[in-house]
Amino acid sequence: MRKTPLWLWVGLRMTLLAVGAVITITVCMYLYFWVSDYQVLQTMTAEDQAALAAGMADVAHHEPRLWQLLQTYYDIREFLPGPGDLTDWLVLYGFLIAIIPVTLIVGLYLSRPLSRQFHQITEAARRVAEGDLTPRVSQHPRQPKEMQRLCSDFNKLVERLALYENEVAESSSNLAHELRTPLNAALGRVQGMLDEVFALCPEQLRLVQGQLYNLNTLVGDLHLLSLAHAGQLPLHLSLFAPAPLVEERLAWFAPQFEAAGMQVRASLDEPLAIEADRARLGQLINILIENAIKYASDGRELSVAVRQADGALHLEFLDRGQAVEHKDLGNMFVRFWRAEQSRARVSGGGGLGLSIAQAICEAHGGRISAQRRAEGGLAVRVSLPLRSE
């Protein structure tokens, strides 16, 4: 059912309230005149009542008699132009004085749900401004469309703020750990060489260089994510076929596949072309391949597919490894999250790969998802909109 817009909702109620007040005053005045006429009729004799009824039925032939009855039973001032008898005016003012407050009370009562909703939103916004991200505003099915949308958008905003705050808090802790690990290793190695515990030789310097390289890579990944989060990730778009790019990346990782004992099956739609950043898309493919080698090599199989459907490019990476638990599927693209925290250092990486893959997808207007496969393993699917010439 389509909801009424807020301006129409308020306008209709105020209009109905005004019309109701006018109708009420009109009815009251009608009843007042009816009662007044009834009281006058009660003072007439039966003969005069019959004469009045006959005169009202045929005024032209009974005009003299009607004037006689009016002069006898009615106040002539009521029929004179100008203010005349002030009784009717006083009655009208009395009705106005009585009905206007009632109208105001009814109007306040009708606007109370809307006012209460605005008060709830104001109070929730005040608490959010003070740093409390727990308040939510309730929605009612009979609210106007704009109010429903305002409540929904406010709740989504607070949820996003709470999620962002939790992510920042967790990321800060993880970031400190991730930066400290290679930095401490490099500093310890340098200090060992200064203390002559380690020999000052190219081999030791290469170890230090490796740690600094890891540190530099981590900083670069964080910079990429910050740009993507701000919507400023630079893209150099060009029209190219994604199938050769996937073949190139699979060939690049052939030694790692062989070492892990994994068989790779590729189903590539060759004629397909897409307008995208080739380097970024290659980076995304690298991340998904590395993720499969690290966490799904026990399945000994990886299927990669490139196809077109519904105006989009679809990349599929299907493995038969030990799949992520259902409760953890939503965390796979959270920065610094790993399927097995205990093997963080063993399997390498900083837990940013899938977060970067998601950032690249979103920068291209696409999306990435992961699901458990019924036959075992994990399915990671990427969808990117096609912008061919």
N, C-alpha and C positions, 0 to 999 in steps of 0.2 A: 504494500500500500504506500503510495507516494505521500510524503509528509508535507504539511503546509509550511511555506516560507515564513520566517519570523515576522517580517513586516506585515504580511497578510494576516498572520495569526493575531498580532496585536491590533491591527486596524479593524479586523472583523469584530473582535471583542469590544473595542471601544465604540465602534459604530452601533453594534447591537445594544450596548449599554445606554448610549444616548437615545436611540430610537425607543428603547424600553422605557426610559424616563419620560419621554414625550407622550407615549401611549398611556402610561400610568396617570400622568397629570390630566390628559384628555378624558380618560375613563372616570377619574375622580370628579372632574367638573361636570361630566354628564350625569353621574349619580347625584351630585349636589343639586342640579337643576331638576332632575326627576323627583327627588325627595321634596324639593320646594313646591313643585307643581302638585304633588300628591297631597301635601299638607293644605294647599289652597283648596283643592277639590274636596277635602274632608270638611271644610267650613261651609261649602255650598249646600243649598237645599237640593232635594232630589229633583225638583222642577228646574232649577238653574243648571244642574249637572246635565239634564236631558237637553236643555236649550243650548248649552255650550257644545255638546256633542253634535247636535244638528247643525249649529252654526259652523263648526269646524268642517263638517262634511260639505256645506254649500255656503261659502263665505259671501258670495255676491248677493244672495237673497236674504241673508241674515246679518248683514253688516251692522245695522243700528243696534240690534239685540246684543251682538258681540261687544260693541263699544260700551254698552250699558253694563255688561257683566265684567269687562275689564276695569271699568271705573269703580265698580262696586267691590271687587275682590282683590285687585292688584294695585300695587303702588305705581302711580303714573310716572314717578321719577326713573323707574327701571327702563322706560321706553324713550326717555329724552336723550338727545345727543350730548356728548361730553361725559364727564365722570359719572353723573347721575348718582344713583345709590352706590355707596362705597362698599356695601356688604359683599357683592360678588367679587370685587377686587381683593378685598381682605381674605376671602376664602381662597382665591387663586394664590395669593402670597403665602397663605398658610400651607397650602399643598406643596408649593415650591420649597418652603422652609423644611417641611417634613420629608419630602422625597429626595432632595439633593443630598443630604447626609447619608440616606439609605443607599443612593446610587454610588456615592463615594466608597461606602463600606463594601458594597458588592464588587466595585471595581478593584479595590485593594485585595479582596478575597480571590477574585479571578486571576489577578496578577501575582498572587503569593507564590505559586509554584515556580513561575519564571524568576521572580525576585529571589526565592530561596536557592534556585539553581545558580544564579549569578553570584550570590553570597558564598555558596559552596566553592565555586570556581575561584573567587577572589581570595577566600581563606586558603585554599589549596595552593594558589600561586604565591601567596605570602610565605607559606611554609617552605615551598620549593626555593624561593628567593633566599630564605634563611639557611638553605643547605639540606633540608629534609626532603628526600626523594621518594618517600613512601606514600604520600597522599594520592588518592585517585578520586575522580568525580563520578558519581553514579548517573546513569542514563535512564530515562523513562520513555516508554513507547509512545506516549501521547505528546511528547515535546515537539516543537517546530523543527523543521529540517535543519536550519542553521544551528540551533542549540544542540541537536544531536551531533552534528559535525564538529562543533566547538568542543564538546565533551570528549568525543572520540580523539580528536587531534591533540587535545591537552593531555589525555592519558598516554597517547603514543609518544608525545614529546617527553613526558616525564620518564617513561620507560626507556627511551633512547638515552636520556641524560643519565639514568641509573646504570644502564648497560655501559655507557661510555666511561662513567666514573669507575665502575668495577674493572673495566678493561685497563684504564689508566693506572689504577692501583696495582693490579696484577702485573701489568706490563712493566711498571716501574721496578717492582721487585725482581721480576725475571730479567729485565734489562740490566739491572745492576749485577746480577749473577753472570749473565752471558758476557758482559763486557769485562768483568773482573777476572773470569777464568783465563782467557788468552793473555790478558794484560799481566796478571800475576805470574803466569808461566814464562812470559818473555822477561819480566823483571827478575824473576828468580834465576833464569839462565844467565842473564847479564851479570847479576850480582855474583853468581858462582864463578864466572870468568874473571871478575874483578878480584874475587877472593882466591883465585887460582885453584878453585875446586874443580872447575872444568878448564880444559885447554882452550886457549884463544886460537881457534882454527876455523876454516870455512864451514866445517860440518856443524859446529856449534852455532855459528852465525846463521846457517840455513834453518836451524831449529827455531831461532829467534824470529827469523824472517817469516817462517810458516805461521807462527802465532800472531804476528803483526798482520799478516795477510788475512787470517781468519777474523781478526778484529776489524780490519778495513772492510771486509765483505759484509760483516754484520752491520756496520755503520751505514754502508751503502744500501743494504736491504731496508733498514729502518728509514732512511731518507726516501727511498722509493715509496714505502708505505705511507709516510707522512704526506708526500705529494699526492698520492692517490686519494687519501682521506680528505684532503683539501680540494679535490677535483682539479689538480694542477699537474697530473702526470702527463708529460709530453709524449705525443704520439706522432710518428712520421708515417703517414698513411701512403700505401701504394697498392696497386692491383697485382695480385700474384696468386698462383695455384698453391694451396696448402698441402696437397699430397706430396710433391717433391720435398717440401720442408720437413714433413714427418719422416719421409724416407731418409733424409739427410741426418736427422737427429737419431733415428734408430741405428743407422750405420755408425754414428759417432759413439754410441754406447754399446756397440757389439762386443768389445772386450769385457765389459762389465757383465753383460748378459751371459757370456760364455763362462766367466768366472763363477757366476751365481747359478749356473746350470739351468737357465731359463730359456724356454722356447718362445719366440715371438711370432705371432701371426698378424699380418696386416691386411686390411681390406680398405683400399683407398680409392676414392672417386676422383679419377685423374682430371676430367674436364672441368671440374669445379674450380671457380676463382672467387677470391674475396678481396675486398679493400680493407686493409688493416696495417698495423705496424708489424712488419715481418720479424724484426729483431725481438720485439716484445712477445709475439706469438711463439717464436722459437724458445724464448726463455720460459714461457708457460709449459711448452711441451717437455723441455728439459726437467722442469720441476716434477711433473707427473711421472716421467720415466724414472727419475732418481727415487721418488717416493715408492714406486712399485719395486725397484731393486732392493731398497732398504727394508721394506716391511712386508713384501709379498714374495720374496725369492723362494720361500719354502713351498709355494704352490707350483713352481717350475714352469709357469705359463703366463704369458701376457698377450692379450688380444687388443690390437689398436685398429680403430675404424674411423674413416673420414667419409661423411655423407652429407647430403643436402635434404632438408625436409622442412616444410612450412616456412619457406623463405629464410632459412637460417643454416649456418654451417654447424654441424655436430661432430665433435671429437669424442670418442669413447675409448677409455682405458679400462679393460676388464682383466682382473687377475683372479687367481685361485688361491691366494694366500689366506692367512688367518684374518678374517674381516674384523673391522672395528665394531664394538658393541653398539646396539641401537641407541643407548643413552649417550654415547659419545659422538654420534654422527654430527650433531649440531656443533660440536667443539672443534671439528677437524680444521676449520678455516679460521680459528681464533689464533692470533699470534702467540708464539712460544708454547702452544699446546702440542704435546706428543702423545701418541697412542700408548706408549709405555714409558712413563717418566723415568723408570729405573735404568733404561738403556739409552738415555739422552746422549751421553757422551760416546757410548759404544757405537751407536749407529751414525753419529755425527750430525752436523747441522744445528741450527739455532732455533728450530721450531717455527720458522717464518716462511717456509716454502709455499705451503698451501695458502697462506694469507696473501702472499705476493701473487700467486696464481689467481686468486679471487679478485685482487685489485686490478690486475691486467684485464680480466674478463669484464669487470664493471666499467673500466675506462673505455672499453670498446662497445659498451651498451649491451653486453651479454651477461651470462650467468654460469655458475658452476655448481654442481651438486654431487653428492656421494650417497650411494645406497648399497646395502648388503645384497648379494646375489643369492638367489634360491639354491643354486648349485654350489654355493660356497665361494668365498672371496668378496672382492669389493668392485663396484662399478663407479668410476668417476666420469661424469659427462659434462662437456663444455658446449654451450650454445652461443654462437656469435651471429649477429644479424648480417646478412649479405648486402653489400652495396656495390653491385657490379655495374659497369658502364652500359 
